[in-house]
Amino acid sequence: MDFYSLSTVLLVIFITCLLAKYTRMMLEKAKLPPGPTPLPIIGTLYKLNLNNIVNSLMELHQIYGDIFTIYEGNRPCVVLCGYKAIKETLIDKAEEFSGRAYFPVFYDYSKGDDLAFSNGEKWKELRHFSQLTLTNFGMGKRSIEERIKEEAEYVIELLRKTNGSPIDPKHHLHCSVCNVICSVMFGKRSDYQDEEFQNLIHCLLDSFRIMSNPWGLMYNVYPGFMKYIPGPHKQLMKNYTFITDLILKRVDNNIKSLDSNNPRDFIDCFLIKMKKEEKESATYYHHNTLVMSIMMLLFAATESVSNTLCYIFLLLMKHPNVAEKVYNEIDNVIGHRPPNYEDRLMMPYTEAFLHEVQRFADVAPLSLPHELTKDTQIRNYTFRKGTVFLTLLTSVHYDKTQFNNPKNFNPNNFLDEDGKFKKNNALMAFSAGKRSCPGMSLAVMEIFLFVTTMLQNFTIKSLVSPDDISIDPVGVGIAHIPPNYEFCLLPRSCSQE
Ligand code: HEM
């Protein structure tokens, strides 16, 4: 057969396979919720702006309603929108929605040998262990609150040295937040100038930046193909390797100096569990699982908290009337002593403000993908085990049935008529159900203590008028990344007296 005939035969085979696959996809589509028509190979990607996928999904939500289907390449993916639909699924059918779907940008490295991307019994065990450890059981002599306070004091001293000159707070916030999770994982904080620590932060942030740009999104859709294509996504695996090498060194040090009666950090707690179960064949506690789980915790705990803090200070500058009330409450309730986490119980306005920032800033708009653990009926549809679901948290946080004028920033969303703090279940910054964020208590404690310590010590002065402050995110992918900005920190005389 000559070259021309061979090419023709191969082309015919290719087109036939494509048509067969497409026909199957269209037959399956008929059983799924409505959505844009998928095309072969690209699915419904042509309907999504890869630079702002959240906006595109919100537009499709307007057209197709609360439950619709998109295609990431050939993979159907059901999108859930609005408080009602997400409650009906993540909360009312929590067990069915507790599966984690394949998420190549992380899974291809960890192979699911970690807390966030595993499934079944292994995930249940690792999650239970991590939650207990993160909420302080068996975490040794120093509480998590003490670790956060230590870091907050350190960063305040550093910021004092700026002497009121303009600074971009992002760097300090990333360092301090990363140090808190490092202190919990590795037992001690690092110096901000430490080269290895700086490289760790660079790798974490750079990876998030790549995941939030079109390269990262394309990797998640076509992992098999993108592996062979040069581009920024290639840097992801290099960043992960750097991070795991660092974790390996820390784990080795802990193994050498482990005292089972005196665990110093997360690593020690895991090693003790590993030792306890070493003779059991069905144990989930392995060396690699420890390394991969720490990597995921470092990722999960750094960008999310520091982006929230960046938004908090930005929104305080944008809304000076809100800032004034927060300052007053700090002065009245805390005064000059260092803040404690339990102070929040007497600070309804500050609590409402922090909750409203979490709603409005919506730092994890797409959450992480879920997968059904069994066949499940939702509204008029029967979904098969393994169906992939995306929960569009933005559509909950901006749900008009749950919040008045959701596009306006307003702490009153979380206050009752008497000015008392009022919970709203439609705040789902940490998602909901069995996969909801296990770091929530650490994150809210960290946010409260950092913000109150900072505002107790400094007046935040914007360089521009509130009307000229932009709050539009600069990255919209798996995270809403706040814009860069500068402020001056003026020492507060009342807290210095
Ligand atoms: C403001 C800060 C944070 C936000 C907004 C946030 C948000 C989220 C969201 C939306 C998810 C996905 C939940 C789902 O799949 O339904 C998640 C998962 C997760 N988060 Fe957080 N998170 C934050 C801080 C943290 C911290 C501090 C830690 C660790 C100490 C952490 C650890 C994790 C882990 C391990 C998962 C995966 C859980 C699982 O698969 O079972 N997060 N987070």
Residues whose N, C-alpha, C, O or C-beta is under 5 A from the ligand:
A	BS01	HEM	L115 A116 L297 A300 A301 S304 V305 T308 A364 S367 L368 A429 F430 S431 A432 K434 R435 S436 C437 P438 G439 L442 A443
